[in-house]
Structures are given as C-alpha cells and as structure tokens.
Amino acid sequence: MIKASRMAASALLAFGTLSLPAYGASAQTLSTSVTAVECENEGDLLANPDDPGSFFHCSHGVAYLKDCPSVLHFNPVLKVCDWPERAGNPVAGQEADFDPS
C-alpha cells in the first residue's frame, strides 16, 4: 500500500511539474499603444521612445517590450539598462536613491 501511494504521489508531482509554465523573462509583444518599432536585425535592442525604463528586443522580426529593473533606464549606446544619467536622462537620475559611482 505504501509503494502504491508513493508511486501515485510521484506521478502527480511529475504531472504538476509538466503543467507549470516555462521559466523565462517576462516580455510582452508590441501593442498598439506603443510607438511602432521595426526590427531590422535579429537580436537588436532598441530604445523605447515612449518610456526610457524599457526597451525592445527583436526576435524573428517581432519587437518584444522588456522592462529595465527598478530605477534603471535603457542606454541606447551601450545597449544595456544603466543609471539614468549614464543612459542620457540626467533629470531622471536626480530621483535615484543610489550612487552610481
């Protein structure tokens, strides 16, 4: 009886694991409320003209909107999320509680 219960529990655990969504970064497809962005090259990282705290990642011709963490802004030169003053937005950098130096 104990072996059967363990087998049933293992089967339920395996099924539950298979039904979970895959782990990954959250991304959303380009919506109509956001400025249209065209992907020219695979893997491009493009600034979002509507929000300095987010950017677009091009994959298979589709622009996916992704957010930078916390107070960071997308740096279009380095293609990374960076401190606002280093990303070309010094006004927003005055609001940050962190010292980037």
C-alpha positions in Angstrom: 0.0 0.0 0.0 2.8 2.4 0.8 4.6 1.7 -2.5 1.4 2.5 -4.4 0.9 5.8 -2.6 4.5 6.8 -3.3 4.1 5.9 -6.9 0.8 7.9 -7.1 2.5 10.9 -5.4 5.4 10.7 -7.8 3.1 10.6 -10.8 1.1 13.6 -9.6 4.4 15.5 -8.9 5.7 14.8 -12.4 2.4 15.8 -14.0 2.3 19.0 -11.9 5.8 19.9 -13.0 4.9 19.3 -16.6 1.9 21.6 -16.4 3.9 24.6 -15.0 4.8 27.4 -17.4 8.4 27.6 -18.6 10.6 29.9 -16.6 11.8 32.9 -18.5 12.0 36.7 -18.6 8.7 38.4 -18.9 8.2 40.0 -22.2 5.2 41.4 -24.0 4.6 41.8 -27.7 4.4 45.2 -29.2 1.0 46.7 -28.5 -0.9 49.3 -30.5 -0.5 51.9 -27.7 3.3 51.9 -28.1 5.2 53.6 -30.9 5.7 51.2 -33.8 9.2 49.7 -33.9 10.7 47.9 -36.8 13.2 45.2 -36.3 16.0 45.3 -38.9 18.3 42.8 -37.4 17.9 39.7 -35.3 18.7 40.3 -31.7 18.6 44.1 -31.9 18.0 46.0 -28.7 16.2 49.3 -29.4 15.2 52.2 -27.1 11.5 52.7 -26.4 10.8 56.3 -27.3 7.7 56.3 -25.0 9.5 55.0 -21.9 13.2 55.3 -21.0 12.8 52.5 -18.5 12.1 49.9 -21.1 13.4 48.7 -24.5 12.6 46.4 -27.4 14.3 43.1 -28.1 13.9 41.9 -31.7 13.4 38.2 -32.3 12.3 36.6 -35.5 11.1 40.0 -36.8 9.0 40.8 -33.7 9.7 43.6 -31.3 9.2 42.4 -27.7 8.9 45.1 -25.0 11.0 44.5 -21.9 11.5 46.5 -18.7 14.7 47.6 -17.1 15.0 46.8 -13.4 13.8 49.4 -10.8 15.3 52.9 -11.4 17.4 52.0 -14.4 16.9 53.3 -18.0 17.9 51.8 -21.3 21.2 53.1 -22.6 20.9 53.1 -26.4 24.7 53.4 -26.9 25.8 50.5 -24.7 22.5 48.5 -25.3 22.1 47.8 -21.6 20.0 49.0 -18.7 22.0 51.7 -16.9 21.8 54.5 -14.4 19.6 57.3 -15.9 22.3 59.9 -16.1 24.6 57.5 -18.0 21.7 56.5 -20.3 21.3 60.1 -21.4 18.5 61.1 -19.0 20.1 63.2 -16.3 16.8 64.7 -15.0 15.6 61.3 -14.0 18.9 60.5 -12.5 18.3 63.1 -9.8 15.4 60.9 -8.5 17.6 57.8 -7.9 18.4 56.9 -4.4 21.6 55.1 -5.4 25.1 56.5 -6.1 26.3 55.0 -9.4 29.9 55.9 -8.9 
